[in-house]
């Protein structure tokens, strides 16, 4: 469980630090866009009031989405405590929790998620922006899909409730 908490804190702090940098130092909310590695990487300010790709952005879902992020985070923590898993499962859970809480804090402070990373390639202009928390949530969810069965497999082999559980 410790690696999950460490991962979650690192992701949360990295996400908030990058958002602080682009807002306070680069003043991206004023300048709107900064080329970093054209045409592949650009910082482009976008306030996302909805979910992925701005879906439901016209609706006032701020507090609903904060509640969903908190509920998902609580569920993942409960699941890891109950089932255990491999080191990679805990890291994936930490990525998801840290990212979800980072975006939830944005919604509480700003009323929307601060997205600023924009990547395009090969003549195709990507209209969407994302942030460190989005990357972490995606990677964490994918990691849980790939690694979550490992704890159950180890439990059957060792006779324990989960590889992260303490021996009785």
N, C-alpha and C positions, 0 to 999 in steps of 0.2 A: 504494500500500500504506500510505503514511503516514496517510491519512485513515481507513483501516480501524482502524489501531492507536489513533489519537486517539479515534475513536468508541467503540471497545471499552473503553478506559480510562475515558472519561467515564461511560459507562453503568455500568460496574462500580463506580466510586466513588459515583455518584449512588444506585445500588441499595443499596450497603452503608451509605451515609450515612443514607438514609431508614429503613433497618431499625434502625440504631443509634438514631436519634431516637425511633422508636416504642417501642423496647424500653427504652432507657436513660433517656430524658427523659419520655416519656408513660407509661412503665411499662405498656404495652398488654397485656403477658403477665399482668399482675395485674388491671388494671381491665377487661380483655376487649374493651370497645367505647367509642368516642368519636364522637359526632356531629360531623361537620365541616360539611356542608351538607345537613341533613335535608330530605327523605328520600332525596336523590340520592347523597350520598357519606358514608360512615361508615368509620372505621378500626375494623376488627374483627379481633382476633388469631386466626390459624389456623395451626397447624403442619402442613404438608403433608409426610407421609412417602412419599407415592406420586408419581404423575405428575399430569397435568392433571386438575382437578376431584377430586383425592384418589384417583383410580383406583389400585388395588393398594396402598392405604394400610395394609392389614393385614399385608402381607408385608415382610420385612426386605430391602429392595432398596437401602439407603443407598449401599453401595460400588459396586453395579452402576450406579446412576444417576449417581454421581460419574464412573465410568469412561465411561459413555455421553456425558456432557456434555464430558468431555475429548476423547473420540474425535471427536465432532461438531465441536468447536471446531478440533481439529487438521486435520480434513478440510476445513473451510471455508477455513482459512488456506492449506492446500496448494492447494486449488482456485483461490483468488484469485491465488496466486503463479504457478500454471501457466497459467490462462486469462486473467487480467486482467479488465478490464471498465470500465464507466463509473464516474464519481465516485459515482453513486447505488448502483451494485453494491457498491462498497467500503464505503459507509456502511451499507448493509443487512447486509453481512458483519460489520462492526464491532458493529452492534446485536445480532446473533445471538450472536457470540462473547462480548461483554461480559455479556449477560444469562445465557448458559449458565454462564459462570464465576462470576457472582454467586450463582446458585442452587447451584452445586456447592460453593462455599465455605460456604454455609449448612449444607449436608448434612454437611460435614466438621466444622464447629464445633458445630452444634446437633443433628445427627442428622436434621434435617428442614428444609424450606424455610419461612422466615418470611413468611407472607402476611398482609396487613393491609388492603388496599384493597377496599372493598365498595361496589358501586354498584347502586342499585335505581331503578326508575322506574314511574310510572303505575300505582301500586297493586300492582305485582308485586315481591315481595321476593326478591332474589337471595340464595341461601344460600351462594354461593361467594366467596372472597376471593382476591386476587392481589397481585402486587407490581410494582415497576418493572422488574425483570429479566424477568418474564413478558411485560410489554408489549413490551419490547425484542426478546425472542425471537420473539414473534408478528410484530411489524413487520419484523424482519430477515428472517424466513423468507418473508413475503409479498413483501418488496422483492426478495429473490433470485429469486423466481418471476417477478416482473414485469420486472426489470432484467438478469438474468443473460445473456440472449441478446444484449445490446448489445455485449459484448466480442467475441463470435464474429462478429457482423455487421461491426464495425469491423476485425477482423483480416482478413476476406475482402477488404474494400475497400482496406485499406492494405498488405496482404501481410505483416503482422506477426502474431506468435503471439497477442497480445492487446493491448488498448489500454493496459494497465498494464505491458506488457513493455518492456524496453529494446531500442532498435534494435541489430541485430547489427553 
